[in-house]
């Protein structure tokens, strides 16, 4: 179910935002279409804040939220959309547009105007505002249009003695709203996670030595699209053998070999909500002894970290637990030497585990929302969604590593929803126990 089909859904979000900043005007530009070559664009995806507050997914648009004022019809704000004009000739080539009528009838805009009226009308929308929220620095041309309207508004103040309303970045305010998922958003995340888990299971069944990484990427993408994901949530990582030691490997163009592991970090995006799953498994039918030892270490730490998640826990607590657990295991395998606590304190584990354990998840794979509140790590609360993704990476140039552990990359990642009583693993359908993985490869 598209959120745009839920009556009043986006309106409620906008009302909540305006309540946090009364008397403010918010300006959100849509994402731009970007040319791939002279007459073909890259696939368009709406800017996440814009989509979150309006559901309107066309380019060349602006969303302006302003206090209702004298034009109130029971709402606490005015939603104004500036959109592309209807154009039968262009629509014949590129598809139907909503136009100003559709912006009001379908998306609930109180006012809608053609995009070429934006510069003329924005100064009037700023009148009476106490603060202006607009994110500077993303698009220089758009910045200049907004600043020109602000200057026009300044001139309209004349000799009133009033100061120009201060300009603020809306990212924190909107990010804090997006951090807490509603029941409808959680259902969309569940669906994205179910489809993504199915894609990973399909890869486990189908991967064989001699295949190319790009064949596996295509297989995963096919499952995403077949079951309803409109796009990938991020560029898929399909890394065989030593390629898995590169954290953001993207080439996906090498042959898979018997005896190697393959790491797949891929997530499908369903109705603007994305999953983020990583699984690591053998290209062939079994793990080597060294691979199995490292895999069981990462898996045990990952499972115990997931088990920690509940309201009141902090992300640094989870990360510290992971670093301590990995360090203990690496000491027992002879990959590190010394005191566990000293190694953790001195970040010695980063030789094999250089990244953090978790990030927020939602409309974007690295989703918005503060990690600190009042200078301190925030505690987890119901409605938050995050990843848990410990790993092990033995870099190809690290010849001091025993031969059985060389050139191995392992990461295991699940998407976890914080619930009032604990947590829900949204990606539990993706196998990660060695016995489950090997059963998939028979």
Phi, psi and omega per residue, in radians:
X1 nan 2.132 3.071
X2 -1.187 2.416 3.111
X3 -1.099 -0.442 3.109
X4 -1.161 -0.220 3.112
X5 -1.631 0.000 3.131
X6 -1.621 1.946 -3.066
X7 -0.974 2.284 3.057
X8 1.290 0.042 -3.026
X9 -1.099 -0.916 -3.113
X10 -1.231 -0.570 3.098
X11 -1.056 -0.730 3.133
X12 -1.078 -0.707 3.103
X13 -1.087 -0.779 -3.119
X14 -1.131 -0.725 3.111
X15 -1.047 -0.758 3.140
X16 -1.084 -0.728 3.132
X17 -1.101 -0.793 -3.122
X18 -1.167 -0.524 3.082
X19 -1.148 -0.522 3.135
X20 -1.377 -0.299 -3.141
X21 -2.486 1.186 -3.087
X22 -1.066 2.519 3.134
X23 1.367 0.174 -3.076
X24 -1.775 2.741 2.978
X25 -2.003 2.286 3.120
X26 -1.927 2.355 3.134
X27 -2.152 2.107 -3.136
X28 -2.194 2.020 3.039
X29 -1.441 2.552 3.010
X30 -1.248 2.824 2.990
X31 -1.115 2.684 3.108
X32 -1.613 2.647 2.934
X33 -1.334 2.361 -3.088
X34 -2.019 2.262 -3.131
X35 -1.235 2.325 3.025
X36 -1.543 -0.725 2.995
X37 -2.608 -3.104 -2.899
X38 -0.865 -0.542 -3.097
X39 -2.368 0.339 3.120
X40 -2.283 2.289 3.140
X41 -1.663 2.705 2.906
X42 -1.127 2.665 3.097
X43 -0.960 2.370 -3.076
X44 -1.522 2.396 2.960
X45 -2.337 2.301 -3.090
X46 -1.162 2.593 3.035
X47 -1.061 2.376 -2.907
X48 -1.146 -0.737 3.114
X49 -1.088 -0.751 3.141
X50 -1.041 -0.828 -3.136
X51 -1.127 -0.726 -3.092
X52 -1.064 -0.614 -3.047
X53 -1.690 -0.224 -3.062
X54 -2.295 -0.561 -3.012
X55 1.341 0.035 -3.068
X56 -1.551 2.135 -2.971
X57 -2.063 0.668 3.033
X58 -1.847 2.621 3.028
X59 -1.330 -3.081 3.115
X60 0.888 0.901 -3.076
X61 -2.443 2.763 3.000
X62 -2.322 2.454 2.978
X63 -1.934 2.190 3.080
X64 -2.136 2.214 3.070
X65 -1.951 2.235 -3.103
X66 -2.418 2.724 3.074
X67 -0.984 2.603 -3.052
X68 -1.124 -0.717 3.136
X69 1.055 -2.523 -3.071
X70 -1.289 -0.216 -3.115
X71 -1.589 0.224 -3.057
X72 -1.071 2.398 3.042
X73 -2.154 0.607 -3.092
X74 1.801 -0.298 3.092
X75 -1.542 2.737 3.124
X76 -1.569 -0.053 -3.105
X77 -2.601 2.908 2.976
X78 -1.893 2.289 3.010
X79 -1.801 2.088 -3.125
X80 -2.073 2.167 3.078
X81 -1.952 2.320 2.963
X82 -1.867 2.134 -2.963
X83 -2.368 2.969 3.083
X84 -1.193 2.524 3.059
X85 -1.211 2.657 2.952
X86 -1.105 2.442 -3.102
X87 -2.620 1.697 -3.050
X88 -0.942 -0.674 -3.113
X89 -1.169 -0.819 3.129
X90 -1.197 -0.619 3.138
X91 -1.157 -0.499 3.075
X92 -1.089 -0.601 -3.117
X93 -1.571 -0.667 -2.925
X94 -2.001 -0.110 -3.135
X95 1.845 2.805 -3.051
X96 -1.180 2.507 3.061
X97 -1.858 2.711 3.096
X98 -1.342 -0.620 -3.087
X99 1.144 -3.070 -3.086
X100 -1.192 -0.636 3.129
X101 -1.138 -0.777 3.117
X102 -1.136 -0.618 3.114
X103 -1.032 -0.642 3.128
X104 -1.454 -0.798 -3.036
X105 -1.295 -0.681 -3.068
X106 -1.602 -0.702 -3.000
X107 -1.875 0.013 2.998
X108 1.332 0.377 3.092
X109 -1.132 2.367 3.051
X110 -1.250 -0.605 3.085
X111 -2.421 2.546 3.091
X112 -2.508 2.374 -3.098
X113 -2.382 2.801 3.050
X114 -1.171 2.577 -3.052
X115 -1.054 -0.500 -3.131
X116 -1.291 -0.025 3.057
X117 -1.718 -0.002 -3.050
X118 -1.029 -0.890 -3.070
X119 -1.075 -0.601 -3.112
X120 -1.296 -0.689 -2.988
X121 -1.601 -0.397 -3.079
X122 -1.043 -0.735 3.135
X123 -0.966 -0.668 3.121
X124 -1.171 -0.609 3.128
X125 -1.208 -0.386 3.141
X126 -1.441 -0.226 -3.071
X127 -1.082 2.328 3.112
X128 1.429 -0.013 -3.106
X129 -1.322 2.555 3.086
X130 -1.644 -0.474 3.112
X131 -2.572 2.651 3.061
X132 -2.096 2.230 3.130
X133 -1.912 2.047 3.107
X134 -2.737 2.397 -3.095
X135 -1.583 1.966 -3.122
X136 -1.428 2.719 2.931
X137 1.651 -0.068 -3.135
X138 -1.531 -0.713 -3.140
X139 -2.415 1.973 -3.037
X140 -1.059 -0.738 -3.105
X141 -1.126 -0.701 3.110
X142 -1.175 -0.689 3.076
X143 -0.969 -0.767 -3.103
X144 -1.135 -0.623 3.117
X145 -1.169 -0.748 -3.137
X146 -1.186 -0.768 -3.135
X147 -1.121 -0.590 3.089
X148 -1.129 -0.677 3.102
X149 -1.181 -0.677 3.101
X150 -1.102 -0.714 3.112
X151 -1.128 -0.709 3.098
X152 -1.086 -0.688 3.099
X153 -1.136 -0.689 3.116
X154 -1.042 -0.769 -3.133
X155 -1.118 -0.564 -3.122
X156 -1.207 -0.323 3.131
X157 -1.241 -0.391 3.086
X158 0.958 -2.317 -3.123
X159 -1.760 0.549 -3.101
X160 -1.225 -0.320 -3.081
X161 1.475 -0.047 -3.136
X162 -1.371 2.545 3.072
X163 -1.456 2.722 3.043
X164 -1.173 2.335 3.125
X165 -1.006 2.387 3.138
X166 -1.170 2.613 -3.140
X167 -1.727 2.202 -3.101
X168 -2.144 2.709 3.020
X169 -1.467 2.182 -3.119
X170 -1.413 -0.048 -2.967
X171 -1.032 -0.711 -3.103
X172 -1.193 -0.774 -3.121
X173 -1.098 -0.844 -3.133
X174 -1.218 -0.647 3.127
X175 -1.050 -0.679 3.126
X176 -1.203 -0.543 3.031
X177 -1.184 -0.811 -3.090
X178 -1.184 -0.417 -3.115
X179 -1.092 -0.560 -3.099
X180 -1.784 1.979 -3.023
X181 -1.495 2.396 3.054
X182 -1.367 3.010 3.109
X183 -1.043 -0.676 -3.141
X184 -1.187 -0.708 3.108
X185 -1.147 -0.697 3.132
X186 -1.079 -0.675 3.123
X187 -1.149 -0.657 3.076
X188 -1.162 -0.699 3.074
X189 -1.102 -0.733 3.107
X190 -1.013 -0.767 -3.122
X191 -1.148 -0.779 3.096
X192 -1.014 -0.694 -3.124
X193 -1.236 -0.670 3.106
X194 -1.109 -0.767 3.137
X195 -1.141 -0.745 -3.132
X196 -1.144 -0.704 3.089
X197 -1.064 -0.708 3.111
X198 -1.098 -0.676 3.111
X199 -1.109 -0.725 3.115
X200 -1.169 -0.699 3.096
X201 -1.100 -0.706 3.114
X202 -1.083 -0.738 3.106
X203 -1.097 -0.733 3.118
X204 -1.026 -0.681 -3.125
X205 -1.257 -0.619 -2.933
X206 -1.691 -0.395 -3.057
X207 -1.127 2.319 3.118
X208 -2.460 2.679 3.018
X209 -0.988 2.469 -3.128
X210 1.702 -0.365 3.029
X211 -1.195 2.794 3.053
X212 -1.747 2.654 3.112
X213 -0.967 -0.653 -3.106
X214 -1.208 -0.436 3.032
X215 -1.139 -0.693 3.138
X216 -1.205 -0.719 3.080
X217 -1.026 -0.759 3.140
X218 -1.121 -0.662 3.117
X219 -1.114 -0.782 3.119
X220 -1.106 -0.789 3.126
X221 -1.070 -0.674 3.133
X222 -1.056 -0.777 3.134
X223 -1.129 -0.728 3.086
X224 -0.931 -0.935 -3.037
X225 -1.225 -0.671 -3.096
X226 -1.036 -0.647 -3.028
X227 -1.807 0.216 2.912
X228 2.023 -0.032 3.053
X229 -1.357 2.234 -3.101
X230 -1.327 -0.385 -3.092
X231 -2.882 3.016 3.001
X232 -1.416 2.614 3.133
X233 -1.352 -0.288 -3.132
X234 -2.978 2.945 3.126
X235 -1.130 2.148 -3.077
X236 -1.167 2.464 3.034
X237 -1.843 2.058 3.081
X238 -2.213 1.750 -2.898
X239 -2.188 1.979 3.085
X240 -1.644 2.516 3.046
X241 0.994 -2.292 -3.069
X242 -1.115 -0.392 3.133
X243 -1.057 -0.458 -3.127
X244 -1.214 -0.216 3.090
X245 -1.421 -0.143 3.033
X246 -1.609 2.024 -2.952
X247 -1.098 -0.648 -3.130
X248 -2.036 0.816 3.108
X249 -1.089 2.287 -3.067
X250 -2.303 -0.112 -3.047
X251 -1.124 -0.749 3.063
X252 0.847 0.894 -3.045
X253 -2.514 0.417 -3.133
X254 -2.014 2.705 -3.137
X255 -1.246 2.478 3.103
X256 -1.547 2.385 -3.002
X257 -2.052 2.529 3.023
X258 -0.979 2.397 3.123
X259 1.613 -0.229 3.114
X260 -1.643 2.829 2.919
X261 -1.648 2.798 2.983
X262 -2.186 2.297 3.101
X263 -1.888 2.164 3.091
X264 -2.071 2.066 3.066
X265 -2.037 1.778 -3.020
X266 -2.633 2.498 3.122
X267 -2.506 2.327 3.067
X268 -1.508 2.572 3.106
X269 -1.879 2.132 -3.140
X270 -2.030 2.052 3.140
X271 0.853 0.812 3.065
X272 1.321 0.192 3.063
X273 -2.122 2.321 -2.946
X274 -2.043 2.586 2.945
X275 -1.646 2.950 3.133
X276 -2.680 1.588 -3.078
X277 -2.023 2.407 2.945
X278 -2.153 2.316 3.020
X279 -2.326 2.570 3.132
X280 -2.235 2.282 -3.079
X281 -2.712 2.918 -3.095
X282 -1.238 2.528 2.983
X283 -1.159 -0.719 3.083
X284 -1.537 -2.560 -3.022
X285 -1.760 0.013 -3.094
X286 -2.707 2.765 2.986
X287 -1.460 2.556 2.882
X288 -1.264 2.899 3.139
X289 -1.037 -0.764 -3.134
X290 -1.140 -0.750 3.100
X291 -1.064 -0.744 -3.111
X292 -1.132 -0.687 3.130
X293 -1.086 -0.815 -3.135
X294 -1.179 -0.706 -3.123
X295 -1.096 -0.796 -3.139
X296 -1.110 -0.602 3.070
X297 -1.095 -0.897 -3.119
X298 -1.109 -0.737 -3.115
X299 -1.105 -0.784 -3.136
X300 -1.069 -0.737 3.121
X301 -1.169 -0.717 -3.127
X302 -1.107 -0.766 -3.130
X303 -1.133 -0.709 -3.140
X304 -1.225 -0.556 3.088
X305 -1.203 -0.739 3.088
X306 -1.045 -0.713 -3.109
X307 -1.092 -0.392 -3.133
X308 -1.284 -0.369 -2.905
X309 -1.274 2.149 3.088
X310 -2.924 2.863 3.090
X311 -0.973 2.393 3.113
X312 1.769 -0.361 3.097
X313 -1.366 2.624 3.120
X314 -1.924 2.607 3.134
X315 -1.029 -0.708 3.095
X316 -1.064 -0.522 3.081
X317 -1.132 -0.718 3.126
X318 -1.156 -0.782 -3.123
X319 -1.114 -0.731 3.118
X320 -1.081 -0.734 3.100
X321 -1.040 -0.771 3.141
X322 -1.111 -0.810 -3.117
X323 -1.096 -0.707 3.105
X324 -1.158 -0.758 -3.128
X325 -1.143 -0.761 3.100
X326 -1.118 -0.717 -3.129
X327 -1.099 -0.762 3.089
X328 -1.006 -0.785 -3.138
X329 -1.153 -0.706 -3.137
X330 -1.193 -0.570 3.037
X331 -1.135 -0.756 -3.121
X332 -1.170 -0.483 3.110
X333 -1.539 -0.042 3.122
X334 1.403 0.234 -3.132
X335 -1.508 -0.339 3.010
X336 -2.290 2.713 3.105
X337 -2.287 2.506 3.075
X338 2.134 -2.757 -3.133
X339 -1.576 2.353 3.136
X340 -0.971 -0.873 -3.063
X341 -1.117 -0.659 3.121
X342 -1.197 -0.673 3.111
X343 -1.127 -0.773 3.137
X344 -1.124 -0.775 3.140
X345 -1.073 -0.691 -3.116
X346 -1.561 0.104 3.117
X347 1.082 0.475 -3.136
X348 -1.114 -0.408 3.118
X349 -1.159 -0.334 -3.073
X350 -1.147 -0.229 2.994
X351 -1.004 -0.605 -3.098
X352 -2.025 -0.239 -3.111
X353 -2.500 1.488 -2.969
X354 -1.618 0.030 -3.052
X355 -2.075 2.985 3.098
X356 -1.338 2.937 -3.038
X357 -1.563 -0.506 -2.961
X358 -2.488 2.719 2.930
X359 -2.618 2.795 3.098
X360 -1.192 2.678 -3.116
X361 -2.392 2.493 3.113
X362 3.132 -2.051 3.088
X363 -1.186 -0.558 3.071
X364 -2.008 2.616 -3.076
X365 -1.132 -0.695 2.949
X366 -1.830 1.533 -2.907
X367 -1.372 2.910 -3.103
X368 -1.394 2.950 -3.102
X369 2.199 2.451 -3.105
X370 -1.218 2.490 3.012
X371 -1.669 -0.341 3.108
X372 -2.131 2.509 3.007
X373 -2.273 2.195 -3.075
X374 0.961 0.627 3.089
X375 1.400 -0.002 -3.112
X376 -2.061 2.603 3.068
X377 -0.999 2.293 -3.094
X378 -1.349 2.740 3.092
X379 -1.566 2.663 3.085
X380 -1.243 2.504 3.133
X381 -2.331 2.719 3.117
X382 -0.979 2.429 -3.140
X383 1.728 -0.255 3.057
X384 -1.355 2.621 3.073
X385 -2.269 2.322 -3.062
X386 -2.547 2.867 3.060
X387 -1.711 2.744 2.948
X388 -2.301 2.001 -2.929
X389 -2.547 1.157 3.018
X390 -1.185 2.834 -3.135
X391 -2.753 3.099 3.052
X392 -2.480 2.328 -3.110
X393 -2.436 2.012 3.082
X394 -1.773 1.848 -3.007
X395 -1.165 2.503 -3.088
X396 -0.977 -0.525 -3.122
X397 -1.478 -0.045 -3.098
X398 -1.552 1.458 -3.067
X399 -1.378 -0.118 3.091
X400 -1.321 -0.227 3.133
X401 -1.292 2.375 3.068
X402 -0.927 2.579 -2.995
X403 -0.970 -0.662 -3.066
X404 -1.202 -0.267 -3.105
X405 -1.940 0.095 -3.052
X406 -1.338 2.566 2.988
X407 0.987 0.699 -3.126
X408 -2.030 2.334 3.011
X409 -2.171 2.253 -3.129
X410 -2.367 2.291 2.986
X411 -2.488 2.429 3.109
X412 -2.250 2.099 -2.998
X413 -2.329 2.277 3.035
X414 -2.168 2.795 3.116
X415 -1.875 2.142 -2.959
X416 -2.101 2.236 3.047
X417 -1.685 2.269 3.063
X418 -1.413 2.198 -3.139
X419 -1.979 2.902 -3.128
X420 -1.003 -0.561 -3.087
X421 -1.792 -0.066 -3.103
X422 2.863 -1.859 -3.109
X423 -2.750 2.869 3.016
X424 -2.239 2.181 3.077
X425 -1.459 1.832 -3.069
X426 -1.254 -0.294 -3.061
X427 -2.018 0.451 -3.109
X428 -1.134 -0.337 3.140
X429 -1.219 -0.293 3.135
X430 -1.482 1.984 -3.069
X431 -1.020 2.505 3.055
X432 -2.455 -0.250 3.022
X433 -1.237 2.515 -3.117
X434 -1.013 -0.734 -3.127
X435 -1.095 -0.664 3.124
X436 -1.183 -0.721 -3.126
X437 -1.126 -0.819 -3.093
X438 -1.174 -0.538 3.080
X439 -1.146 -0.577 3.111
X440 -1.194 -0.400 -3.004
X441 -1.730 0.113 3.130
X442 -1.302 nan nan
